[in-house]
Amino acid sequence: MNRAIISTDKAPAAIGTYSQAVKVGNTVYLSGQIALDPVSMTLRDGIEAQVVQVFDNLQAVCNAAGGSLQDIAKLNIFLTDLAHFALVNETMAKYFTAPYPARAAVGVASLPRGALVEMDGVMELLG
């Protein structure tokens, strides 16, 4: 199996037993990102700042893997309050252009470190 571990200091270091991403062939599996600042490893304050930081973190990992957010085929969004879904859509429109990835949004009771939002995804790189 052609497998590579993706890592970048432009996104937060893993806070557990996982890699930022794993590339298998042309598919990249992106681990969940919360709104940790990659330098200070502190959580951003407020939902708007957290959503932006999560997209920035995902973008950094995508870039380290040789792709971009536009290469994401499937995006999963986890929110502690689904009332923030409209804000996620609005912010996502600043990072993505059509055609958009497949997506799921799930309401959860809690996230690591008290985060308000987490996202993970699957990226497909052109061979």
BELWORA-V109321 format. One record per helix or strand of 3 or more residues. SS is the DSSP state (helix for helix, strand for strand). FROM is the first residue (numbers start at 1). TO is the last residue. If there is no record, write none. Layout:
# BELWORA-V109321
<<SS | FROM | TO> <SS | FROM | TO>>
This chain:
# BELWORA-V109321
<<strand | 3 | 6> <strand | 21 | 24> <strand | 27 | 33> <helix | 47 | 64> <helix | 69 | 71> <strand | 72 | 79> <helix | 82 | 95> <strand | 102 | 107> <helix | 112 | 114> <strand | 117 | 124>>
